[in-house]
Amino acid sequence: MRARTLLLVLATTALAPLLTGCDPAQSTISRPDDPVVLTGSALTRLQGKAPNRIVAFRVTPEKTWQQVPVQVDERAVVDFGAYPTSNTTAGTVGTVYGGAPIGRTALQYTDPNTFTGPDPNATFDGDDELVFMASDLGGLAPQGHPAGVVAGSAVEVTVKDPIDKDDLGWLYLYETTGSLQPGAGRSYVNYTFGLTSGAYLSTFKRAAGPNPENSTVTTARYSHHFSDRWQNDSLVVFAGNATEVDLLDRHKSRLLPGNCGRSEDTFNAGEGAFVVNKVGPVRALRSYVGANSGPNTQATHAFYDMRFDTTTDLRVHAIPGVAAYLDLSRQAVGMTYRNPQVPAGVPVDGAPDAVPAAEPTWWTLHGAPGGLGTALTVDTDLTLPRQTRMVDDTTPSETPCTGDGESIGEAGAVFGSLACTDPGMLPAAADCTHHFRTTTTVVATPATGTSAALVDAWTQDATRPLQVTTSAFG
C-alpha cells in the first residue's frame, strides 16, 4: 500500500504550483489506449454540478498541477417509441423513434439533436458518465488544490491495473469556479455526422431507408467512415509511419455467413433512428437502432484517440444465428493475423489458411499499414455455440452478399441459434426474457515501434479493464 504523508494543515485555497513535503508517488499505469469511465453514482461530490463545470487535473513528476481533458455524457431512461408507418410521419422529441411510447425503455445517451432529446436532469446525476484517458493519469497529490476550482468539490480517483496490481495512477476532479473548460484546450477526437439529406430531425427517413451519409471520425491514430447507419466502409491507420491505406471493405452483419437475406444493407433499408451523435474532448458517441425485424436492436460506438468500442444490443425474436466481422480490402494483403489459436500468425494474402474455429476472445492484424487488434466480450444469459471466424479467400465459396465480392482477412465472430431477446416487441412470445450484448474493442497502433506482441497485449487489455476507486479529497 502506498502511504500518504499526514499533514496537520491542509490548504483550502487554490494553489497553482504547489506541493510540499515528500515526493509523491507517480503514475505507473501504462495503458495508453484505455479510457476510464465512471458513473455519477461513484462521484457524489460532483452530483448536481453543471457538466460543463467539471474539470480534471493530474500531478506531474515535477509536482505541479496540470489540467487534462475530461468529458461528461448525459444519460436517461428513454422509451424506444413506435417507429413511424411512413417517412412523412412527424416525430416528437421524447422517444428514440419520435413515436408514441411503447413501454420498452433503456438507459440511453441523450442528445438534443435527435428525438431522444436532452437529459431531463440537466445537472450531473447518478446515471451520467464521466470519462478521461488513462494516459492522463498522474501522481498522488499530498496537499493543496489547483487554481480556478472549488476546493470542497475535490474527488481523488485512484486507478489500478488488474494485471499488475502495483501499477497505480491518480486523477483529481473538481468543479471549476468558471475560469476553466473541461477540454483543457485539447481534443482527442473529431467527429462529423454528415447526413446527405440534411438535418436529422427534419429529413431522416425513420420508416424505411436508406439514409446515405458521409460521416467521418478522425483522431491522430486512425480515421473511420460511415455511409449509412450500419455501413462502416473505410478504416485508415495513421499512427507512426503506417502506409495510410484504406484497410476496410465493409463491417459485415449477418444472421448466418453466406445468407444474404439479412445484412448491413437490409438493416439500412429498413426502419431506424439515431439515439446520439456527439463529440467532446475525450470521445465521440454514435448510437442507432433498427435492424429489420429487430427495430430495437442497437449499436453504440465510442471513439477514442487510439481505439473504438462497439456495443451491440440484440433485441429481436428468435433467430438462427448472428455473425459480425470486418472484411478487409486488398490493401491489407501482407499483414499477419494472430489469435490465441494461431499465436505465430497466418499471412493475409487472399489464400485460405487453417485457423481453428475456437471461442472468439481476441485477434490482431499487424503489418506495414499499421496494427489493428480486436477484443470481444459477451454478456448474455443464453448458452449458445460461438466461434472465431477468419476467412482469407479472393474467391470465397460463401456468397459475400455485400462489398467487393472478396473475403480478405475477414475476421470476427459467429454465434449459433438465439432465443427471443426483445420481450417488449413480442409480449406474447414464450420464453422472451433473454438478453444478448457484445462489445468489441478495436485498437489502432503504429506500423513500426509497436511489435506484434505489444499489439496482442494491448488488445487483451480490453478484456481486463482498469479498476477504479474514488474518495473525497482535501
C-alpha positions in Angstrom: 0.0 0.0 0.0 1.3 3.5 -0.9 1.0 5.7 2.2 0.3 9.4 2.3 2.3 11.8 4.5 -0.1 13.0 7.2 -0.4 16.8 7.1 -1.5 18.8 10.0 -2.6 21.7 7.8 -4.5 21.3 4.5 -4.6 24.2 2.2 -8.2 25.1 1.4 -7.3 27.8 -1.1 -6.4 27.2 -4.8 -2.7 26.7 -5.1 -1.4 26.6 -8.6 2.2 25.4 -8.3 2.3 23.6 -5.3 3.0 20.7 -3.4 5.4 20.4 -0.5 6.7 17.6 1.6 8.0 14.2 0.4 8.0 13.3 -3.3 4.6 11.9 -4.1 4.1 8.6 -5.9 3.9 8.9 -9.7 1.6 7.0 -12.1 2.9 3.7 -13.3 -0.1 2.8 -15.4 1.0 2.0 -19.0 -2.2 1.5 -21.0 -2.3 4.4 -23.5 -5.4 3.2 -25.3 -7.7 2.8 -22.3 -10.4 5.2 -21.3 -11.6 5.4 -17.7 -15.4 5.6 -17.4 -17.2 6.5 -14.2 -20.9 7.0 -13.5 -22.2 9.9 -11.4 -23.2 7.4 -8.7 -19.5 7.0 -7.9 -18.9 10.8 -7.8 -21.4 12.0 -5.3 -19.4 15.2 -4.5 -20.0 16.3 -8.1 -23.6 15.4 -8.4 -25.8 18.4 -9.1 -23.0 20.3 -10.8 -23.3 21.6 -14.3 -21.5 19.1 -16.6 -19.5 21.9 -18.3 -18.1 23.0 -14.9 -16.4 19.6 -14.1 -12.7 19.6 -14.7 -9.8 17.3 -14.2 -6.1 17.6 -13.0 -3.1 15.4 -12.6 0.1 15.9 -10.6 3.1 15.9 -12.9 6.5 14.4 -12.0 7.6 18.0 -11.4 4.9 18.2 -8.6 2.8 20.7 -10.4 -0.9 20.6 -11.2 -1.7 20.1 -14.9 -5.3 20.3 -16.3 -6.2 17.4 -18.6 -9.3 16.7 -20.7 -12.5 15.2 -19.1 -15.9 14.7 -20.6 -19.4 14.2 -19.2 -22.0 12.4 -21.3 -25.6 12.7 -20.0 -27.9 9.7 -20.0 -31.5 9.0 -19.1 -34.0 6.1 -19.3 -35.8 6.6 -22.6 -38.7 4.8 -24.3 -37.9 3.4 -27.7 -41.2 4.6 -29.1 -43.1 3.3 -32.1 -41.4 3.6 -35.4 -43.5 5.5 -37.9 -45.6 3.9 -40.6 -44.3 6.3 -43.3 -41.3 8.5 -43.8 -43.6 11.6 -43.8 -44.8 10.9 -40.2 -43.7 13.8 -38.0 -41.6 12.9 -34.9 -41.8 14.2 -31.4 -38.9 14.5 -29.0 -39.1 12.2 -26.1 -38.6 8.7 -27.5 -35.8 7.2 -29.7 -38.0 6.8 -32.8 -40.0 10.0 -32.1 -43.2 8.0 -31.9 -45.7 7.2 -29.2 -44.2 5.4 -26.1 -44.4 1.6 -26.3 -43.4 0.8 -22.7 -40.0 -0.6 -23.8 -37.2 1.5 -22.3 -33.4 1.5 -22.0 -30.7 3.7 -20.4 -29.6 5.9 -23.3 -27.1 8.7 -24.1 -29.2 11.8 -24.6 -28.9 14.2 -27.4 -30.9 17.4 -28.1 -30.3 16.9 -31.8 -32.2 13.6 -32.0 -35.7 12.5 -31.0 -34.1 11.1 -27.8 -33.8 14.6 -26.6 -31.8 16.2 -23.8 -31.4 14.7 -20.3 -34.4 15.7 -18.2 -31.9 16.4 -15.4 -29.5 18.9 -16.8 -27.0 18.6 -14.0 -24.5 15.8 -13.4 -26.6 12.9 -12.0 -26.1 9.3 -10.9 -26.6 7.7 -14.3 -24.5 10.2 -16.3 -21.0 9.1 -17.4 -17.6 10.9 -16.9 -14.7 9.8 -19.0 -11.0 10.5 -19.2 -7.9 8.7 -20.6 -5.6 6.5 -18.6 -2.7 8.2 -20.4 -3.7 11.4 -18.5 -3.2 9.9 -15.0 -0.6 11.4 -12.8 0.9 11.1 -9.3 -0.5 11.3 -5.8 -1.3 14.8 -4.6 0.0 15.3 -1.0 -1.8 18.6 -0.4 -3.3 21.8 -1.9 -5.5 22.4 -4.9 -5.0 24.0 -8.3 -6.2 27.5 -9.2 -9.7 28.1 -10.6 -11.5 25.3 -8.7 -13.9 24.9 -5.7 -11.7 23.1 -3.1 -14.7 21.4 -1.4 -15.7 19.6 -4.6 -12.5 17.6 -5.0 -12.6 13.9 -5.7 -9.5 11.7 -5.9 -9.7 8.9 -8.5 -7.3 6.0 -7.9 -6.8 3.6 -10.9 -5.2 0.2 -10.6 -4.1 -2.2 -13.3 -5.6 -5.6 -12.6 -2.7 -7.3 -14.5 -0.1 -5.8 -12.2 -1.8 -4.5 -9.0 1.3 -2.5 -8.1 0.6 -0.2 -11.1 -1.4 2.8 -9.9 -2.3 6.2 -11.2 -4.4 9.2 -9.9 -6.6 11.9 -11.2 -8.3 14.8 -9.4 -11.8 16.0 -10.3 -13.2 19.4 -9.4 -16.0 21.9 -10.0 -14.4 24.9 -11.6 -15.2 28.4 -10.4 -15.9 29.3 -14.0 -12.5 30.1 -15.4 -11.7 26.6 -16.8 -13.1 24.4 -19.6 -13.4 20.6 -19.4 -11.4 20.1 -22.5 -8.3 21.9 -21.2 -7.7 23.3 -24.7 -7.3 19.8 -26.3 -9.5 17.4 -28.3 -8.6 13.8 -28.9 -11.4 13.0 -31.5 -13.1 14.8 -34.3 -16.5 13.5 -35.5 -18.5 15.0 -38.3 -22.0 13.5 -38.8 -22.9 14.2 -42.4 -26.4 13.1 -43.3 -26.8 13.6 -47.1 -30.4 14.6 -46.9 -29.9 17.4 -44.4 -30.8 18.0 -40.8 -31.6 14.8 -38.9 -34.8 15.8 -37.1 -36.5 17.0 -40.4 -35.1 14.8 -43.1 -34.1 11.3 -41.7 -36.3 8.5 -43.1 -37.3 6.5 -40.0 -39.8 4.2 -41.6 -37.6 2.9 -44.4 -34.1 3.9 -45.5 -31.6 4.0 -46.8 -30.3 7.3 -45.4 -26.9 8.0 -47.1 -24.2 9.6 -45.0 -20.7 11.0 -45.4 -19.7 10.8 -41.7 -16.1 10.7 -40.5 -14.3 10.1 -37.3 -10.7 11.2 -37.2 -8.0 11.0 -34.5 -4.2 11.2 -34.5 -4.2 7.4 -34.8 -7.0 6.5 -37.3 -9.9 7.6 -39.4 -13.3 5.8 -39.8 -16.1 6.4 -42.3 -19.8 5.6 -42.4 -22.0 5.7 -45.5 -25.2 4.8 -43.6 -26.2 3.7 -40.1 -24.7 0.2 -40.3 -22.3 0.8 -43.2 -18.7 1.2 -42.0 -16.7 1.2 -45.2 -13.3 2.8 -44.5 -10.6 2.5 -41.9 -7.2 4.1 -42.2 -4.4 3.8 -39.5 -2.3 7.0 -39.2 -0.1 6.0 -36.3 3.7 6.0 -36.7 4.8 5.5 -40.3 1.8 3.4 -41.3 1.3 3.4 -45.1 -2.1 5.1 -44.5 -4.1 2.9 -46.9 -7.8 2.1 -46.5 -7.9 -1.3 -44.9 -11.7 -1.9 -44.8 -14.1 -3.2 -47.4 -17.1 -3.5 -45.0 -18.1 -4.2 -41.5 -20.5 -7.0 -42.2 -23.5 -8.2 -40.2 -25.4 -11.4 -41.0 -27.7 -13.9 -39.4 -25.5 -16.6 -40.9 -22.5 -16.1 -43.1 -23.4 -16.5 -46.8 -27.1 -15.8 -46.1 -27.9 -12.6 -47.9 -31.5 -12.2 -46.6 -30.3 -10.1 -43.8 -27.2 -7.8 -43.9 -26.0 -4.4 -43.1 -27.6 -3.2 -46.3 -31.1 -4.6 -45.4 -30.7 -3.0 -42.0 -30.1 0.4 -43.6 -33.1 -0.1 -45.9 -35.5 -0.8 -43.0 -36.8 1.2 -40.2 -34.2 3.0 -38.0 -33.3 6.1 -35.9 -30.3 7.6 -34.2 -30.0 7.8 -30.5 -27.0 10.1 -30.2 -24.4 11.8 -32.4 -22.0 13.9 -30.3 -18.3 14.6 -29.8 -16.4 16.0 -26.8 -12.7 16.4 -25.9 -12.3 12.8 -24.9 -14.6 10.7 -27.2 -17.2 10.7 -29.9 -20.5 8.8 -29.5 -22.6 7.4 -32.3 -25.6 5.1 -31.5 -28.5 4.0 -33.6 -31.4 1.4 -33.7 -33.2 -0.6 -36.3 -32.3 -3.9 -37.9 -35.3 -5.2 -39.9 -37.5 -7.3 -37.6 -35.4 -6.1 -34.6 -36.4 -2.4 -34.6 -34.9 -2.0 -31.1 -31.6 -3.7 -31.9 -28.9 -1.1 -31.2 -25.3 -0.4 -32.0 -23.3 2.1 -29.9 -19.9 3.3 -30.9 -17.5 5.1 -28.6 -14.4 6.5 -30.4 -11.3 7.4 -28.5 -7.8 8.6 -29.6 -6.3 5.1 -30.1 -9.3 2.8 -30.1 -13.0 2.5 -30.7 -15.6 0.3 -28.9 -18.8 -1.0 -30.4 -21.5 -2.3 -28.1 -24.4 -4.2 -29.9 -27.6 -4.9 -28.0 -29.5 -7.6 -29.9 -33.3 -7.1 -29.3 -35.2 -9.4 -31.7 -37.3 -12.5 -32.0 -35.6 -15.9 -32.1 -33.1 -16.1 -34.9 -30.9 -18.9 -36.4 -27.7 -17.1 -35.5 -25.8 -13.9 -35.7 -22.4 -13.0 -37.2 -20.3 -9.8 -37.4 -16.9 -9.4 -38.9 -14.5 -6.9 -40.6 -14.0 -7.7 -44.3 -10.7 -6.1 -45.3 -9.7 -4.6 -48.6 -6.7 -5.8 -50.8 -4.7 -3.1 -49.1 -4.4 -5.5 -46.1 -2.5 -8.1 -48.1 0.9 -8.6 -46.5 -0.4 -8.2 -42.9 -0.3 -11.1 -40.4 -3.3 -12.3 -38.5 -3.0 -13.7 -34.9 -5.3 -15.1 -32.3 -4.9 -17.4 -29.3 -5.1 -20.5 -31.5 -2.5 -19.2 -34.1 -0.1 -17.1 -31.9 2.6 -17.3 -34.6 0.1 -15.9 -37.1 -1.0 -16.6 -40.7 -0.5 -14.3 -43.7 -3.3 -12.2 -45.1 -2.8 -13.0 -48.8 -6.2 -14.0 -50.2 -5.3 -17.7 -49.9 -7.2 -19.8 -47.3 -5.4 -20.9 -44.1 -6.4 -23.4 -41.4 -7.4 -21.4 -38.4 -9.2 -23.3 -35.6 -12.8 -22.2 -35.0 -12.4 -21.8 -31.3 -14.4 -19.5 -29.0 -13.6 -15.9 -30.0 -11.8 -13.7 -27.5 -9.2 -11.5 -29.4 -7.4 -11.3 -32.7 -4.9 -8.9 -34.3 -3.5 -7.8 -37.6 -0.1 -6.3 -38.0 2.0 -5.1 -40.9 3.1 -2.0 -42.9 -0.4 -0.4 -42.8 -0.3 -0.5 -39.0 -1.8 -2.7 -36.3 -5.4 -3.5 -35.6 -6.3 -5.5 -32.5 -9.9 -6.6 -31.7 -11.1 -7.9 -28.3 -14.6 -9.3 -27.8 -16.7 -9.7 -24.6 -20.1 -11.2 -24.5 -22.9 -10.5 -21.9 -25.8 -13.0 -22.3 -27.9 -15.4 -20.3 -28.1 -17.7 -23.3 -26.0 -20.8 -23.8 -25.1 -20.9 -27.4 -22.3 -22.0 -29.8 -19.8 -19.4 -30.6 -16.7 -19.5 -32.8 -14.0 -17.4 -34.3 -14.4 -16.5 -38.0 -11.3 -16.0 -40.2 -11.8 -16.3 -44.0 -9.0 -15.2 -46.3 -10.0 -16.0 -49.9 -10.3 -13.9 -53.0 -12.8 -16.4 -54.4 -14.8 -17.4 -51.4 -17.3 -20.3 -51.6 -19.7 -18.4 -49.4 -21.6 -15.6 -51.1 -20.1 -12.3 -49.7 -23.5 -10.6 -50.2 -22.1 -7.0 -49.8 -18.9 -5.2 -50.5 -16.3 -6.1 -53.2 -17.1 -9.8 -53.6 -13.8 -11.0 -51.9 -13.1 -12.1 -48.3 -9.7 -10.7 -47.4 -8.6 -11.3 -43.8 -12.3 -11.4 -42.9 -12.2 -11.7 -39.1 -14.9 -11.7 -36.5 -17.3 -14.0 -34.6 -20.3 -16.2 -35.3 -22.9 -17.3 -32.8 -25.5 -20.1 -33.0 -29.2 -20.0 -32.7 -30.6 -17.4 -30.3 -33.9 -17.3 -28.4 -36.0 -14.2 -28.3 -34.2 -11.1 -26.8 -36.9 -8.4 -27.1 -39.8 -9.1 -24.7 -41.1 -5.6 -25.3 -41.6 -6.2 -29.0 -43.2 -9.6 -28.6 -45.0 -9.6 -25.3 -47.0 -12.7 -26.1 -43.9 -14.8 -27.1 -43.0 -17.6 -24.8 -39.5 -17.5 -23.2 -38.8 -14.0 -24.4 -36.9 -12.7 -21.4 -33.3 -13.1 -22.6 -30.5 -10.6 -23.3 -27.5 -10.7 -25.7 -24.9 -7.9 -25.8 -21.5 -7.9 -27.4 -18.7 -5.4 -27.0 -15.8 -5.2 -29.5 -12.8 -3.0 -28.9 -10.5 -2.2 -31.9 -7.1 -0.8 -31.1 -5.1 1.1 -33.8 -1.3 1.1 -33.4 1.7 2.2 -35.3 3.3 0.1 -38.1 6.8 0.4 -36.5 7.9 0.8 -33.0 5.0 -1.4 -31.9 5.7 -5.1 -32.0 3.0 -7.7 -32.9 3.4 -8.9 -29.3 2.5 -5.4 -28.0 -0.5 -5.2 -30.3 -1.6 -8.5 -28.8 -1.1 -7.3 -25.2 -2.9 -4.0 -25.7 -5.8 -5.9 -27.4 -6.1 -8.3 -24.5 -6.0 -5.4 -22.0 -9.5 -4.6 -23.2 -10.9 -7.8 -21.7 -9.3 -6.8 -18.3 -10.5 -3.3 -17.6 -8.8 -0.9 -15.2 -10.1 -0.9 -11.6 -11.2 2.4 -10.1 -11.9 3.7 -6.7 -12.9 7.3 -5.7 -12.8 9.3 -2.5 -13.3 12.8 -1.3 -10.0 14.8 -1.4 -8.9 17.7 0.8 
